[in-house]
């Protein structure tokens, strides 16, 4: 039996390229992501569910040498010169496509997709050598919470023999708070942000049955100030995929101030 390890983490990736530009509002997040990269055992491949890629059906990046997608605007010229020349992993992408399809999730490979900033920004901080193969995975454009939990559960069935005895890191790259309009304002409501972060921590780490956890994440809009923190849910849903894959309480959570707001990340080791 193959005991290849799969580690799972939901991380908040910050604002555009700012974590790579020395922005002081991202200093805590930068330190956190670097520490996470050094804490985890080195993966042989990384699959990233990015909040910045929505498709129908789900797509899996299969380019052997993906280029970067500078999917932001209005930043310094240097932010459009960033490089992260990690290889792709077409064979792993094919295995993920097959697994999802067999589990009833419509999916297809995308041989042209590069790495958006939800992928290359955190990976630059976690694994700056850029020598670990990377497979990006999209959100499903319905943005349905239950569907993304099912997507995560389907990934549990991935044939670990495809990892050749190595390990896989599945990274949900989003943001636990994503009200951009409020982040640009000086008059914010930190108590609303705080209440939602506490709900997330309790839901993902507290003493609950997995049915209770699943129900809470499916009905996340009922959480305190949910729609204030996420007017649109694309930055939260990578968490649903991560929990769906792990199927249990997170082993650890981490918080960092990002542009003055609380952002929470979660880790599941050896799922």
C-alpha positions in Angstrom: 0.0 0.0 0.0 1.3 3.5 -0.9 1.4 5.8 2.1 2.3 9.0 0.1 1.5 11.9 2.2 -1.0 14.7 1.4 -0.8 17.9 3.3 -3.6 20.5 3.0 -3.6 24.2 3.8 -5.9 27.1 3.2 -4.0 30.3 3.1 -4.8 34.0 2.7 -2.7 35.2 -0.2 -2.9 39.0 0.3 -3.5 41.8 -2.1 -2.2 41.2 -5.6 1.6 41.3 -5.8 2.0 43.4 -2.6 3.5 40.5 -0.5 6.4 40.3 -2.9 7.0 44.1 -3.1 8.0 44.7 0.5 4.6 46.2 1.5 4.5 46.8 5.2 0.9 45.9 5.4 1.8 42.4 4.4 4.8 41.8 6.6 3.1 39.4 9.0 1.6 37.4 6.1 5.0 37.2 4.4 6.6 35.8 7.6 3.7 33.4 8.1 3.9 31.9 4.5 7.7 31.6 4.7 7.4 29.8 8.0 4.7 27.5 6.7 6.9 26.5 3.7 9.8 25.6 6.1 7.5 23.8 8.5 5.9 21.4 6.0 7.9 18.4 4.7 8.9 19.3 1.2 6.2 18.1 -1.3 7.1 16.4 -4.6 4.2 18.3 -6.2 1.8 21.1 -5.3 -1.9 21.5 -6.4 -3.3 25.0 -5.9 -7.0 25.8 -5.9 -7.0 29.5 -6.7 -9.7 32.0 -6.0 -8.7 33.8 -9.2 -9.7 31.1 -11.6 -13.4 30.2 -12.2 -14.5 27.9 -14.9 -17.3 25.4 -15.8 -16.5 22.6 -15.7 -13.6 22.6 -13.2 -10.3 22.9 -15.0 -6.9 21.5 -14.1 -3.8 23.2 -15.5 -1.6 20.8 -17.4 1.0 23.0 -19.1 4.5 21.5 -18.7 6.1 24.9 -18.1 3.3 27.4 -17.1 4.0 31.1 -17.5 2.8 33.7 -15.0 -0.5 35.5 -15.4 -0.3 39.1 -14.0 -3.9 39.3 -13.2 -3.8 42.7 -11.4 -3.4 46.3 -12.5 -2.2 49.6 -11.2 0.9 48.2 -9.5 4.6 49.2 -10.0 6.3 48.0 -13.1 8.4 45.5 -11.2 5.3 43.6 -10.4 4.9 42.7 -14.1 8.5 41.4 -14.2 8.1 38.8 -11.4 9.1 35.3 -12.3 8.3 31.9 -10.9 9.6 29.3 -13.4 8.2 26.2 -11.6 7.5 23.3 -13.9 4.0 21.9 -14.4 3.0 18.3 -13.8 0.9 17.1 -16.8 0.7 13.5 -15.5 -0.6 14.6 -12.1 -3.1 16.9 -13.8 -4.3 13.9 -15.8 -4.7 11.9 -12.7 -6.6 14.6 -11.0 -8.9 15.0 -14.0 -9.5 11.2 -14.0 -10.2 11.1 -10.3 -12.7 14.0 -10.3 -14.5 12.6 -13.4 -14.8 9.1 -11.7 -16.2 10.8 -8.6 -18.9 12.6 -10.6 -17.2 16.0 -10.8 -17.1 17.4 -14.4 -13.5 18.3 -15.1 -11.0 18.8 -17.9 -7.4 19.6 -18.4 -6.3 23.0 -19.6 -2.9 22.8 -21.5 -2.6 26.6 -21.8 -3.3 28.0 -18.4 -0.5 29.7 -16.5 -0.1 30.5 -12.8 -2.2 33.5 -11.6 -1.1 35.6 -8.6 -3.2 33.4 -6.2 -0.7 30.7 -7.1 2.7 32.3 -7.7 2.6 34.9 -5.0 2.3 32.5 -2.0 4.5 29.9 -3.7 7.3 32.4 -4.2 7.3 33.0 -0.4 6.9 29.3 0.6 9.2 27.7 -2.0 11.3 30.4 -3.6 13.5 27.9 -5.5 10.5 27.4 -7.9 11.6 23.8 -8.5 8.5 21.9 -7.3 5.9 21.0 -10.0 2.7 23.0 -9.7 -0.8 22.1 -10.9 -3.4 24.9 -10.7 -7.1 23.9 -10.2 -10.0 26.2 -10.8 -13.1 26.9 -8.8 -16.4 25.9 -10.4 -18.1 29.1 -11.6 -21.4 28.4 -9.9 -19.5 29.2 -6.6 -21.8 26.7 -4.9 -20.4 25.8 -1.4 -21.7 22.2 -1.4 -20.2 21.6 -4.9 -16.7 22.6 -3.6 -17.0 20.4 -0.6 -17.7 17.5 -3.0 -14.8 18.6 -5.1 -12.5 18.2 -2.0 -14.0 14.8 -1.1 -13.5 13.6 -4.7 -9.8 14.5 -4.4 -9.5 12.1 -1.5 -9.7 9.3 -4.1 -6.6 10.4 -5.9 -4.4 7.4 -6.6 -1.4 8.1 -4.3 0.7 5.8 -6.4 0.7 8.7 -8.9 2.9 10.6 -6.4 5.7 8.0 -6.8 6.3 7.7 -3.1 6.5 11.5 -2.7 4.1 13.9 -1.1 1.5 16.3 -2.4 0.6 19.7 -1.0 -2.9 20.8 -1.8 -3.1 24.6 -1.2 -6.4 26.5 -1.1 -5.3 30.0 -2.0 -8.0 32.6 -1.1 -8.5 35.1 1.7 -10.6 34.6 4.9 -11.8 38.3 4.6 -12.3 39.8 1.2 -14.4 43.0 1.4 -12.1 45.1 -0.8 -14.3 48.2 -0.6 -14.0 48.2 3.2 -10.3 47.4 3.1 -9.8 50.7 1.2 -11.8 52.7 3.8 -10.4 54.1 7.0 -13.8 53.7 8.7 -14.0 49.9 9.0 -15.9 47.5 11.2 -13.2 45.3 12.8 -15.7 43.7 15.1 -17.5 42.2 12.1 -14.2 40.9 10.7 -13.3 39.5 14.1 -16.6 37.7 14.6 -16.4 36.0 11.2 -12.8 34.9 11.8 -13.8 33.4 15.2 -16.6 31.5 13.5 -14.2 30.1 10.9 -11.8 29.0 13.6 -14.5 27.3 15.7 -16.0 25.7 12.6 -12.7 24.3 11.3 -11.0 23.5 14.6 -13.6 23.2 17.3 -15.2 20.1 18.7 -17.9 19.3 16.3 -19.1 16.2 14.3 -18.1 16.3 10.7 -21.7 16.5 9.8 -22.0 19.7 11.9 -18.8 21.1 10.3 -20.0 20.2 6.8 -23.4 21.8 7.5 -21.8 25.0 8.8 -19.6 25.4 5.8 -22.4 24.6 3.4 -24.6 27.3 5.1 -21.7 29.7 5.6 -23.8 32.7 4.7 -25.6 32.2 8.1 -22.3 32.9 9.9 -21.9 36.3 11.7 -21.3 39.0 9.2 -20.6 36.5 6.4 -21.7 38.7 3.5 -19.9 41.7 5.0 -16.7 39.7 5.0 -17.4 38.0 1.7 -19.7 40.1 -0.6 -18.6 37.4 -3.2 -17.5 34.0 -2.0 -14.7 33.1 -4.4 -12.0 33.8 -1.9 -13.6 31.6 0.8 -14.4 28.6 -1.4 -10.8 27.2 -1.5 -11.4 26.5 2.2 -14.3 24.3 1.3 -12.2 22.3 -1.1 -9.5 21.9 1.6 -11.9 20.8 4.3 -13.7 18.4 1.8 -10.4 16.8 1.2 -9.3 16.6 4.8 -12.6 15.5 6.2 -11.7 16.4 9.8 -10.8 19.3 12.1 -7.8 21.3 11.1 -4.6 20.6 13.0 -3.7 24.2 13.4 -4.8 27.7 12.5 -2.8 30.9 12.0 -3.8 34.5 12.0 -2.0 37.5 10.4 -2.9 41.2 10.0 -3.1 41.9 6.3 -3.7 45.6 5.3 -5.1 46.1 8.8 -7.6 43.2 8.8 -7.4 39.8 10.4 -6.8 36.9 8.0 -6.9 33.3 9.1 -5.2 30.2 7.5 -5.7 26.5 8.3 -3.5 23.5 8.1 -4.2 19.8 7.9 -1.2 17.5 7.9 -1.0 14.0 6.5 -4.7 13.6 5.5 
